[in-house]
Amino acid sequence: MEKVEPTLEVFYEEKKRVKNPWGPDLQKCAKLNAIEMLTNRINFSGALLTAGVLTAGLISFRQGNSQLGQKLMRARVVAQGGTVALMVGSAYYYGENPWKKSS
């Protein structure tokens, strides 16, 4: 008797569609106002800035320029701290309070 290997399509059909509890609410995302959109872009830009400074610092270390690498690593810490502060602040400002009783 010949053994038949299942294809990937069989697995996709069997997989249940489950709502992601951690994913964004699409209706809420569609109603973002200008301030929320700006905050999201600033948070994303801060993350890109952090990654860019980190990359430049690692490259300078690899090339042997340790003084520039140290300055860039310090700049990365500042950029990363600012990005985290913006993310926490925006989450606090726009987030829902789970302890608040709904009326």
Biopython code that builds the backbone (N, CA, C, O; Angstrom):
import numpy as np
from Bio.PDB.StructureBuilder import StructureBuilder

atoms = [
    (1, "MET", "N", (0.842, -1.177, 0.000)),
    (1, "MET", "CA", (0.000, 0.000, 0.000)),
    (1, "MET", "C", (0.888, 1.241, 0.000)),
    (1, "MET", "O", (1.850, 1.342, 0.761)),
    (2, "GLU", "N", (0.549, 2.149, -0.847)),
    (2, "GLU", "CA", (1.349, 3.348, -1.026)),
    (2, "GLU", "C", (0.925, 4.429, -0.022)),
    (2, "GLU", "O", (-0.265, 4.696, 0.148)),
    (3, "LYS", "N", (1.890, 5.032, 0.626)),
    (3, "LYS", "CA", (1.606, 6.078, 1.602)),
    (3, "LYS", "C", (1.515, 7.415, 0.877)),
    (3, "LYS", "O", (2.413, 7.763, 0.111)),
    (4, "VAL", "N", (0.448, 8.164, 1.108)),
    (4, "VAL", "CA", (0.237, 9.445, 0.438)),
    (4, "VAL", "C", (0.583, 10.561, 1.413)),
    (4, "VAL", "O", (0.040, 10.623, 2.517)),
    (5, "GLU", "N", (1.476, 11.429, 1.006)),
    (5, "GLU", "CA", (1.863, 12.565, 1.824)),
    (5, "GLU", "C", (0.832, 13.680, 1.659)),
    (5, "GLU", "O", (0.452, 14.000, 0.533)),
    (6, "PRO", "N", (0.374, 14.276, 2.757)),
    (6, "PRO", "CA", (-0.581, 15.382, 2.624)),
    (6, "PRO", "C", (0.116, 16.634, 2.089)),
    (6, "PRO", "O", (1.299, 16.860, 2.343)),
    (7, "THR", "N", (-0.622, 17.418, 1.364)),
    (7, "THR", "CA", (-0.080, 18.664, 0.832)),
    (7, "THR", "C", (-0.353, 19.802, 1.808)),
    (7, "THR", "O", (-1.115, 19.645, 2.762)),
    (8, "LEU", "N", (0.257, 20.914, 1.566)),
    (8, "LEU", "CA", (0.054, 22.071, 2.430)),
    (8, "LEU", "C", (-1.379, 22.576, 2.382)),
    (8, "LEU", "O", (-1.879, 23.105, 3.375)),
    (9, "GLU", "N", (-2.044, 22.423, 1.254)),
    (9, "GLU", "CA", (-3.415, 22.893, 1.123)),
    (9, "GLU", "C", (-4.337, 22.204, 2.131)),
    (9, "GLU", "O", (-5.274, 22.819, 2.641)),
    (10, "VAL", "N", (-4.068, 20.913, 2.419)),
    (10, "VAL", "CA", (-4.882, 20.175, 3.382)),
    (10, "VAL", "C", (-4.755, 20.802, 4.758)),
    (10, "VAL", "O", (-5.745, 20.939, 5.477)),
    (11, "PHE", "N", (-3.542, 21.182, 5.126)),
    (11, "PHE", "CA", (-3.335, 21.803, 6.431)),
    (11, "PHE", "C", (-4.012, 23.158, 6.513)),
    (11, "PHE", "O", (-4.565, 23.505, 7.557)),
    (12, "TYR", "N", (-3.981, 23.932, 5.437)),
    (12, "TYR", "CA", (-4.633, 25.239, 5.445)),
    (12, "TYR", "C", (-6.142, 25.110, 5.570)),
    (12, "TYR", "O", (-6.777, 25.937, 6.224)),
    (13, "GLU", "N", (-6.723, 24.094, 4.961)),
    (13, "GLU", "CA", (-8.164, 23.887, 5.062)),
    (13, "GLU", "C", (-8.557, 23.486, 6.474)),
    (13, "GLU", "O", (-9.623, 23.868, 6.955)),
    (14, "GLU", "N", (-7.706, 22.720, 7.139)),
    (14, "GLU", "CA", (-8.030, 22.238, 8.474)),
    (14, "GLU", "C", (-7.847, 23.311, 9.547)),
    (14, "GLU", "O", (-8.443, 23.233, 10.621)),
    (15, "LYS", "N", (-7.042, 24.284, 9.256)),
    (15, "LYS", "CA", (-6.741, 25.304, 10.259)),
    (15, "LYS", "C", (-7.965, 26.174, 10.501)),
    (15, "LYS", "O", (-8.588, 26.659, 9.556)),
    (16, "LYS", "N", (-8.304, 26.367, 11.767)),
    (16, "LYS", "CA", (-9.448, 27.199, 12.105)),
    (16, "LYS", "C", (-9.047, 28.663, 12.054)),
    (16, "LYS", "O", (-7.917, 29.032, 12.372)),
    (17, "ARG", "N", (-9.978, 29.464, 11.656)),
    (17, "ARG", "CA", (-9.762, 30.914, 11.695)),
    (17, "ARG", "C", (-10.159, 31.411, 13.079)),
    (17, "ARG", "O", (-11.318, 31.305, 13.481)),
    (18, "VAL", "N", (-9.196, 31.948, 13.794)),
    (18, "VAL", "CA", (-9.433, 32.434, 15.143)),
    (18, "VAL", "C", (-9.095, 33.913, 15.176)),
    (18, "VAL", "O", (-8.074, 34.335, 14.634)),
    (19, "LYS", "N", (-9.954, 34.701, 15.813)),
    (19, "LYS", "CA", (-9.684, 36.124, 15.939)),
    (19, "LYS", "C", (-8.471, 36.316, 16.835)),
    (19, "LYS", "O", (-8.395, 35.754, 17.928)),
    (20, "ASN", "N", (-7.544, 37.102, 16.370)),
    (20, "ASN", "CA", (-6.328, 37.366, 17.120)),
    (20, "ASN", "C", (-6.627, 38.361, 18.241)),
    (20, "ASN", "O", (-6.924, 39.521, 17.954)),
    (21, "PRO", "N", (-6.558, 37.941, 19.524)),
    (21, "PRO", "CA", (-6.877, 38.880, 20.602)),
    (21, "PRO", "C", (-5.831, 39.981, 20.752)),
    (21, "PRO", "O", (-6.108, 41.015, 21.360)),
    (22, "TRP", "N", (-4.643, 39.775, 20.211)),
    (22, "TRP", "CA", (-3.586, 40.769, 20.345)),
    (22, "TRP", "C", (-3.499, 41.679, 19.127)),
    (22, "TRP", "O", (-2.788, 42.683, 19.161)),
    (23, "GLY", "N", (-4.199, 41.351, 18.069)),
    (23, "GLY", "CA", (-4.151, 42.131, 16.839)),
    (23, "GLY", "C", (-4.968, 43.400, 16.948)),
    (23, "GLY", "O", (-5.767, 43.549, 17.873)),
    (24, "PRO", "N", (-4.778, 44.317, 16.012)),
    (24, "PRO", "CA", (-5.513, 45.577, 16.064)),
    (24, "PRO", "C", (-6.975, 45.376, 15.675)),
    (24, "PRO", "O", (-7.303, 44.527, 14.846)),
    (25, "ASP", "N", (-7.828, 46.161, 16.280)),
    (25, "ASP", "CA", (-9.234, 46.169, 15.914)),
    (25, "ASP", "C", (-9.360, 47.005, 14.644)),
    (25, "ASP", "O", (-9.080, 48.204, 14.652)),
    (26, "LEU", "N", (-9.784, 46.367, 13.554)),
    (26, "LEU", "CA", (-9.790, 47.051, 12.260)),
    (26, "LEU", "C", (-10.741, 48.235, 12.224)),
    (26, "LEU", "O", (-10.451, 49.241, 11.575)),
    (27, "GLN", "N", (-11.867, 48.131, 12.909)),
    (27, "GLN", "CA", (-12.783, 49.264, 12.921)),
    (27, "GLN", "C", (-12.184, 50.436, 13.681)),
    (27, "GLN", "O", (-12.349, 51.593, 13.295)),
    (28, "LYS", "N", (-11.498, 50.128, 14.745)),
    (28, "LYS", "CA", (-10.852, 51.194, 15.513)),
    (28, "LYS", "C", (-9.716, 51.824, 14.708)),
    (28, "LYS", "O", (-9.522, 53.038, 14.755)),
    (29, "CYS", "N", (-8.959, 50.994, 13.961)),
    (29, "CYS", "CA", (-7.867, 51.512, 13.143)),
    (29, "CYS", "C", (-8.390, 52.412, 12.021)),
    (29, "CYS", "O", (-7.724, 53.368, 11.625)),
    (30, "ALA", "N", (-9.573, 52.103, 11.518)),
    (30, "ALA", "CA", (-10.134, 52.903, 10.435)),
    (30, "ALA", "C", (-10.552, 54.286, 10.922)),
    (30, "ALA", "O", (-10.666, 55.215, 10.123)),
    (31, "LYS", "N", (-10.780, 54.430, 12.223)),
    (31, "LYS", "CA", (-11.260, 55.692, 12.765)),
    (31, "LYS", "C", (-10.157, 56.515, 13.434)),
    (31, "LYS", "O", (-10.447, 57.407, 14.230)),
    (32, "LEU", "N", (-8.916, 56.223, 13.121)),
    (32, "LEU", "CA", (-7.822, 56.987, 13.724)),
    (32, "LEU", "C", (-7.908, 58.440, 13.303)),
    (32, "LEU", "O", (-8.126, 58.746, 12.131)),
    (33, "ASN", "N", (-7.736, 59.326, 14.259)),
    (33, "ASN", "CA", (-7.714, 60.732, 13.894)),
    (33, "ASN", "C", (-6.285, 61.155, 13.562)),
    (33, "ASN", "O", (-5.352, 60.358, 13.660)),
    (34, "ALA", "N", (-6.132, 62.387, 13.178)),
    (34, "ALA", "CA", (-4.830, 62.880, 12.713)),
    (34, "ALA", "C", (-3.766, 62.808, 13.803)),
    (34, "ALA", "O", (-2.612, 62.495, 13.512)),
    (35, "ILE", "N", (-4.128, 63.086, 15.032)),
    (35, "ILE", "CA", (-3.155, 63.058, 16.132)),
    (35, "ILE", "C", (-2.656, 61.633, 16.362)),
    (35, "ILE", "O", (-1.461, 61.416, 16.559)),
    (36, "GLU", "N", (-3.567, 60.668, 16.339)),
    (36, "GLU", "CA", (-3.151, 59.272, 16.534)),
    (36, "GLU", "C", (-2.269, 58.796, 15.389)),
    (36, "GLU", "O", (-1.301, 58.068, 15.609)),
    (37, "MET", "N", (-2.600, 59.206, 14.164)),
    (37, "MET", "CA", (-1.770, 58.821, 13.023)),
    (37, "MET", "C", (-0.379, 59.426, 13.139)),
    (37, "MET", "O", (0.614, 58.763, 12.843)),
    (38, "LEU", "N", (-0.303, 60.683, 13.568)),
    (38, "LEU", "CA", (0.989, 61.337, 13.753)),
    (38, "LEU", "C", (1.793, 60.641, 14.844)),
    (38, "LEU", "O", (3.002, 60.455, 14.704)),
    (39, "THR", "N", (1.130, 60.259, 15.926)),
    (39, "THR", "CA", (1.812, 59.560, 17.011)),
    (39, "THR", "C", (2.363, 58.223, 16.530)),
    (39, "THR", "O", (3.486, 57.851, 16.871)),
    (40, "ASN", "N", (1.570, 57.500, 15.736)),
    (40, "ASN", "CA", (2.048, 56.222, 15.201)),
    (40, "ASN", "C", (3.262, 56.421, 14.313)),
    (40, "ASN", "O", (4.209, 55.638, 14.375)),
    (41, "ARG", "N", (3.247, 57.453, 13.490)),
    (41, "ARG", "CA", (4.386, 57.717, 12.600)),
    (41, "ARG", "C", (5.622, 58.130, 13.387)),
    (41, "ARG", "O", (6.738, 57.750, 13.036)),
    (42, "ILE", "N", (5.428, 58.909, 14.451)),
    (42, "ILE", "CA", (6.565, 59.325, 15.270)),
    (42, "ILE", "C", (7.165, 58.115, 15.969)),
    (42, "ILE", "O", (8.387, 57.981, 16.031)),
    (43, "ASN", "N", (6.314, 57.225, 16.500)),
    (43, "ASN", "CA", (6.816, 56.011, 17.154)),
    (43, "ASN", "C", (7.599, 55.149, 16.168)),
    (43, "ASN", "O", (8.670, 54.641, 16.499)),
    (44, "PHE", "N", (7.068, 54.986, 14.961)),
    (44, "PHE", "CA", (7.749, 54.192, 13.940)),
    (44, "PHE", "C", (9.069, 54.859, 13.537)),
    (44, "PHE", "O", (10.079, 54.178, 13.363)),
    (45, "SER", "N", (9.062, 56.189, 13.388)),
    (45, "SER", "CA", (10.288, 56.905, 13.029)),
    (45, "SER", "C", (11.338, 56.773, 14.123)),
    (45, "SER", "O", (12.526, 56.646, 13.827)),
    (46, "GLY", "N", (10.916, 56.803, 15.376)),
    (46, "GLY", "CA", (11.855, 56.623, 16.483)),
    (46, "GLY", "C", (12.486, 55.242, 16.474)),
    (46, "GLY", "O", (13.673, 55.089, 16.765)),
    (47, "ALA", "N", (11.688, 54.238, 16.139)),
    (47, "ALA", "CA", (12.229, 52.882, 16.056)),
    (47, "ALA", "C", (13.232, 52.771, 14.904)),
    (47, "ALA", "O", (14.279, 52.138, 15.047)),
    (48, "LEU", "N", (12.909, 53.385, 13.770)),
    (48, "LEU", "CA", (13.850, 53.375, 12.646)),
    (48, "LEU", "C", (15.131, 54.136, 12.978)),
    (48, "LEU", "O", (16.226, 53.707, 12.615)),
    (49, "LEU", "N", (14.990, 55.266, 13.668)),
    (49, "LEU", "CA", (16.162, 56.047, 14.074)),
    (49, "LEU", "C", (17.052, 55.225, 14.995)),
    (49, "LEU", "O", (18.272, 55.208, 14.831)),
    (50, "THR", "N", (16.452, 54.550, 15.955)),
    (50, "THR", "CA", (17.206, 53.703, 16.875)),
    (50, "THR", "C", (17.954, 52.609, 16.122)),
    (50, "THR", "O", (19.134, 52.367, 16.374)),
    (51, "ALA", "N", (17.266, 51.956, 15.204)),
    (51, "ALA", "CA", (17.902, 50.879, 14.430)),
    (51, "ALA", "C", (19.023, 51.428, 13.554)),
    (51, "ALA", "O", (20.059, 50.781, 13.405)),
    (52, "GLY", "N", (18.833, 52.606, 12.974)),
    (52, "GLY", "CA", (19.867, 53.216, 12.133)),
    (52, "GLY", "C", (21.113, 53.585, 12.914)),
    (52, "GLY", "O", (22.234, 53.329, 12.473)),
    (53, "VAL", "N", (20.912, 54.189, 14.079)),
    (53, "VAL", "CA", (22.064, 54.580, 14.908)),
    (53, "VAL", "C", (22.792, 53.338, 15.419)),
    (53, "VAL", "O", (24.021, 53.320, 15.482)),
    (54, "LEU", "N", (22.039, 52.302, 15.783)),
    (54, "LEU", "CA", (22.657, 51.050, 16.218)),
    (54, "LEU", "C", (23.494, 50.442, 15.103)),
    (54, "LEU", "O", (24.617, 49.998, 15.341)),
    (55, "THR", "N", (22.961, 50.419, 13.902)),
    (55, "THR", "CA", (23.697, 49.863, 12.766)),
    (55, "THR", "C", (24.969, 50.660, 12.492)),
    (55, "THR", "O", (26.035, 50.084, 12.274)),
    (56, "ALA", "N", (24.852, 51.984, 12.505)),
    (56, "ALA", "CA", (26.029, 52.821, 12.263)),
    (56, "ALA", "C", (27.086, 52.610, 13.352)),
    (56, "ALA", "O", (28.281, 52.578, 13.057)),
    (57, "GLY", "N", (26.651, 52.465, 14.607)),
    (57, "GLY", "CA", (27.589, 52.216, 15.694)),
    (57, "GLY", "C", (28.299, 50.887, 15.555)),
    (57, "GLY", "O", (29.507, 50.798, 15.779)),
    (58, "LEU", "N", (27.562, 49.856, 15.188)),
    (58, "LEU", "CA", (28.191, 48.549, 15.008)),
    (58, "LEU", "C", (29.174, 48.553, 13.839)),
    (58, "LEU", "O", (30.231, 47.925, 13.909)),
    (59, "ILE", "N", (28.826, 49.257, 12.776)),
    (59, "ILE", "CA", (29.736, 49.360, 11.626)),
    (59, "ILE", "C", (31.006, 50.096, 12.019)),
    (59, "ILE", "O", (32.105, 49.694, 11.635)),
    (60, "SER", "N", (30.859, 51.181, 12.790)),
    (60, "SER", "CA", (32.057, 51.932, 13.186)),
    (60, "SER", "C", (32.942, 51.110, 14.130)),
    (60, "SER", "O", (34.167, 51.203, 14.059)),
    (61, "PHE", "N", (32.340, 50.312, 15.007)),
    (61, "PHE", "CA", (33.136, 49.423, 15.849)),
    (61, "PHE", "C", (33.896, 48.410, 14.996)),
    (61, "PHE", "O", (35.070, 48.132, 15.238)),
    (62, "ARG", "N", (33.217, 47.873, 14.009)),
    (62, "ARG", "CA", (33.850, 46.868, 13.157)),
    (62, "ARG", "C", (35.013, 47.460, 12.357)),
    (62, "ARG", "O", (35.995, 46.772, 12.077)),
    (63, "GLN", "N", (34.894, 48.740, 11.991)),
    (63, "GLN", "CA", (35.965, 49.399, 11.241)),
    (63, "GLN", "C", (37.097, 49.866, 12.140)),
    (63, "GLN", "O", (38.134, 50.312, 11.648)),
    (64, "GLY", "N", (36.912, 49.769, 13.451)),
    (64, "GLY", "CA", (37.984, 50.118, 14.370)),
    (64, "GLY", "C", (37.901, 51.516, 14.938)),
    (64, "GLY", "O", (38.808, 51.934, 15.657)),
    (65, "ASN", "N", (36.852, 52.250, 14.643)),
    (65, "ASN", "CA", (36.693, 53.608, 15.167)),
    (65, "ASN", "C", (35.863, 53.531, 16.449)),
    (65, "ASN", "O", (34.649, 53.736, 16.431)),
    (66, "SER", "N", (36.536, 53.233, 17.558)),
    (66, "SER", "CA", (35.823, 52.983, 18.804)),
    (66, "SER", "C", (35.246, 54.257, 19.423)),
    (66, "SER", "O", (34.206, 54.197, 20.079)),
    (67, "GLN", "N", (35.897, 55.405, 19.228)),
    (67, "GLN", "CA", (35.367, 56.647, 19.799)),
    (67, "GLN", "C", (34.028, 57.010, 19.156)),
    (67, "GLN", "O", (33.076, 57.355, 19.856)),
    (68, "LEU", "N", (33.954, 56.933, 17.837)),
    (68, "LEU", "CA", (32.698, 57.214, 17.148)),
    (68, "LEU", "C", (31.648, 56.163, 17.512)),
    (68, "LEU", "O", (30.472, 56.484, 17.680)),
    (69, "GLY", "N", (32.079, 54.916, 17.631)),
    (69, "GLY", "CA", (31.163, 53.850, 18.014)),
    (69, "GLY", "C", (30.551, 54.089, 19.382)),
    (69, "GLY", "O", (29.357, 53.861, 19.577)),
    (70, "GLN", "N", (31.363, 54.551, 20.340)),
    (70, "GLN", "CA", (30.850, 54.850, 21.676)),
    (70, "GLN", "C", (29.838, 55.988, 21.637)),
    (70, "GLN", "O", (28.802, 55.925, 22.300)),
    (71, "LYS", "N", (30.136, 57.026, 20.863)),
    (71, "LYS", "CA", (29.198, 58.153, 20.751)),
    (71, "LYS", "C", (27.887, 57.711, 20.108)),
    (71, "LYS", "O", (26.807, 58.131, 20.525)),
    (72, "LEU", "N", (27.993, 56.863, 19.094)),
    (72, "LEU", "CA", (26.772, 56.381, 18.446)),
    (72, "LEU", "C", (25.972, 55.464, 19.365)),
    (72, "LEU", "O", (24.741, 55.478, 19.330)),
    (73, "MET", "N", (26.650, 54.672, 20.182)),
    (73, "MET", "CA", (25.928, 53.813, 21.116)),
    (73, "MET", "C", (25.227, 54.648, 22.190)),
    (73, "MET", "O", (24.128, 54.306, 22.628)),
    (74, "ARG", "N", (25.854, 55.723, 22.605)),
    (74, "ARG", "CA", (25.188, 56.620, 23.559)),
    (74, "ARG", "C", (23.990, 57.306, 22.911)),
    (74, "ARG", "O", (22.947, 57.482, 23.541)),
    (75, "ALA", "N", (24.150, 57.688, 21.650)),
    (75, "ALA", "CA", (23.031, 58.285, 20.916)),
    (75, "ALA", "C", (21.906, 57.275, 20.738)),
    (75, "ALA", "O", (20.732, 57.643, 20.767)),
    (76, "ARG", "N", (22.253, 56.009, 20.555)),
    (76, "ARG", "CA", (21.238, 54.966, 20.432)),
    (76, "ARG", "C", (20.431, 54.831, 21.711)),
    (76, "ARG", "O", (19.212, 54.662, 21.673)),
    (77, "VAL", "N", (21.124, 54.905, 22.850)),
    (77, "VAL", "CA", (20.423, 54.799, 24.132)),
    (77, "VAL", "C", (19.442, 55.957, 24.291)),
    (77, "VAL", "O", (18.323, 55.763, 24.766)),
    (78, "VAL", "N", (19.853, 57.147, 23.900)),
    (78, "VAL", "CA", (18.968, 58.309, 23.994)),
    (78, "VAL", "C", (17.776, 58.149, 23.049)),
    (78, "VAL", "O", (16.635, 58.395, 23.441)),
    (79, "ALA", "N", (18.040, 57.741, 21.814)),
    (79, "ALA", "CA", (16.962, 57.551, 20.845)),
    (79, "ALA", "C", (16.009, 56.439, 21.291)),
    (79, "ALA", "O", (14.792, 56.561, 21.153)),
    (80, "GLN", "N", (16.567, 55.370, 21.820)),
    (80, "GLN", "CA", (15.736, 54.258, 22.276)),
    (80, "GLN", "C", (14.895, 54.671, 23.479)),
    (80, "GLN", "O", (13.723, 54.307, 23.574)),
    (81, "GLY", "N", (15.479, 55.418, 24.383)),
    (81, "GLY", "CA", (14.727, 55.905, 25.542)),
    (81, "GLY", "C", (13.593, 56.826, 25.133)),
    (81, "GLY", "O", (12.485, 56.736, 25.662)),
    (82, "GLY", "N", (13.875, 57.718, 24.182)),
    (82, "GLY", "CA", (12.822, 58.609, 23.689)),
    (82, "GLY", "C", (11.712, 57.849, 22.996)),
    (82, "GLY", "O", (10.535, 58.168, 23.168)),
    (83, "THR", "N", (12.074, 56.852, 22.219)),
    (83, "THR", "CA", (11.070, 56.050, 21.516)),
    (83, "THR", "C", (10.200, 55.289, 22.515)),
    (83, "THR", "O", (8.978, 55.259, 22.375)),
    (84, "VAL", "N", (10.812, 54.684, 23.505)),
    (84, "VAL", "CA", (10.043, 53.951, 24.509)),
    (84, "VAL", "C", (9.144, 54.908, 25.294)),
    (84, "VAL", "O", (7.998, 54.575, 25.594)),
    (85, "ALA", "N", (9.653, 56.081, 25.622)),
    (85, "ALA", "CA", (8.835, 57.066, 26.340)),
    (85, "ALA", "C", (7.632, 57.499, 25.499)),
    (85, "ALA", "O", (6.527, 57.634, 26.024)),
    (86, "LEU", "N", (7.840, 57.714, 24.204)),
    (86, "LEU", "CA", (6.725, 58.069, 23.326)),
    (86, "LEU", "C", (5.709, 56.935, 23.224)),
    (86, "LEU", "O", (4.502, 57.178, 23.234)),
    (87, "MET", "N", (6.192, 55.707, 23.126)),
    (87, "MET", "CA", (5.270, 54.569, 23.027)),
    (87, "MET", "C", (4.458, 54.400, 24.313)),
    (87, "MET", "O", (3.249, 54.176, 24.261)),
    (88, "VAL", "N", (5.113, 54.504, 25.449)),
    (88, "VAL", "CA", (4.404, 54.368, 26.718)),
    (88, "VAL", "C", (3.428, 55.521, 26.901)),
    (88, "VAL", "O", (2.300, 55.318, 27.349)),
    (89, "GLY", "N", (3.861, 56.735, 26.553)),
    (89, "GLY", "CA", (2.974, 57.890, 26.682)),
    (89, "GLY", "C", (1.759, 57.802, 25.783)),
    (89, "GLY", "O", (0.645, 58.110, 26.207)),
    (90, "SER", "N", (1.963, 57.384, 24.551)),
    (90, "SER", "CA", (0.821, 57.272, 23.646)),
    (90, "SER", "C", (-0.089, 56.116, 24.050)),
    (90, "SER", "O", (-1.306, 56.220, 23.900)),
    (91, "ALA", "N", (0.471, 55.017, 24.560)),
    (91, "ALA", "CA", (-0.364, 53.913, 25.035)),
    (91, "ALA", "C", (-1.189, 54.356, 26.240)),
    (91, "ALA", "O", (-2.352, 53.974, 26.366)),
    (92, "TYR", "N", (-0.602, 55.149, 27.117)),
    (92, "TYR", "CA", (-1.324, 55.648, 28.280)),
    (92, "TYR", "C", (-2.427, 56.614, 27.857)),
    (92, "TYR", "O", (-3.537, 56.568, 28.386)),
    (93, "TYR", "N", (-2.115, 57.483, 26.907)),
    (93, "TYR", "CA", (-3.060, 58.513, 26.493)),
    (93, "TYR", "C", (-4.227, 57.925, 25.706)),
    (93, "TYR", "O", (-5.378, 58.290, 25.943)),
    (94, "TYR", "N", (-3.942, 57.020, 24.775)),
    (94, "TYR", "CA", (-4.982, 56.476, 23.901)),
    (94, "TYR", "C", (-5.555, 55.157, 24.374)),
    (94, "TYR", "O", (-6.567, 54.693, 23.849)),
    (95, "GLY", "N", (-4.923, 54.554, 25.353)),
    (95, "GLY", "CA", (-5.366, 53.235, 25.797)),
    (95, "GLY", "C", (-6.633, 53.295, 26.621)),
    (95, "GLY", "O", (-7.016, 54.343, 27.140)),
    (96, "GLU", "N", (-7.269, 52.148, 26.728)),
    (96, "GLU", "CA", (-8.460, 52.033, 27.553)),
    (96, "GLU", "C", (-8.044, 51.587, 28.945)),
    (96, "GLU", "O", (-7.138, 50.768, 29.099)),
    (97, "ASN", "N", (-8.698, 52.118, 29.938)),
    (97, "ASN", "CA", (-8.400, 51.780, 31.321)),
    (97, "ASN", "C", (-9.177, 50.522, 31.699)),
    (97, "ASN", "O", (-10.405, 50.559, 31.767)),
    (98, "PRO", "N", (-8.487, 49.413, 31.947)),
    (98, "PRO", "CA", (-9.211, 48.173, 32.274)),
    (98, "PRO", "C", (-9.868, 48.198, 33.652)),
    (98, "PRO", "O", (-10.761, 47.390, 33.908)),
    (99, "TRP", "N", (-9.459, 49.092, 34.542)),
    (99, "TRP", "CA", (-10.015, 49.169, 35.884)),
    (99, "TRP", "C", (-11.204, 50.119, 35.961)),
    (99, "TRP", "O", (-11.922, 50.149, 36.960)),
    (100, "LYS", "N", (-11.404, 50.887, 34.907)),
    (100, "LYS", "CA", (-12.521, 51.844, 34.896)),
    (100, "LYS", "C", (-13.819, 51.088, 34.679)),
    (100, "LYS", "O", (-13.928, 50.277, 33.761)),
    (101, "LYS", "N", (-14.816, 51.360, 35.539)),
    (101, "LYS", "CA", (-16.103, 50.703, 35.405)),
    (101, "LYS", "C", (-16.864, 51.338, 34.252)),
    (101, "LYS", "O", (-16.940, 52.563, 34.154)),
    (102, "SER", "N", (-17.428, 50.512, 33.382)),
    (102, "SER", "CA", (-18.205, 51.048, 32.280)),
    (102, "SER", "C", (-19.592, 51.404, 32.772)),
    (102, "SER", "O", (-20.208, 50.667, 33.542)),
    (103, "SER", "N", (-20.079, 52.570, 32.303)),
    (103, "SER", "CA", (-21.384, 53.045, 32.766)),
    (103, "SER", "C", (-22.495, 52.531, 31.922)),
    (103, "SER", "O", (-23.659, 52.838, 32.179)),
]
sb = StructureBuilder()
sb.init_structure("model")
sb.init_model(0)
sb.init_chain("A")
sb.init_seg("    ")
for serial, (resi, resn, name, xyz) in enumerate(atoms, 1):
    if name == "N":
        sb.init_residue(resn, " ", resi, " ")
    sb.init_atom(name, np.array(xyz, "f"), 0.0, 1.0, " ", f" {name:<3s}", serial, name[0])
structure = sb.get_structure()
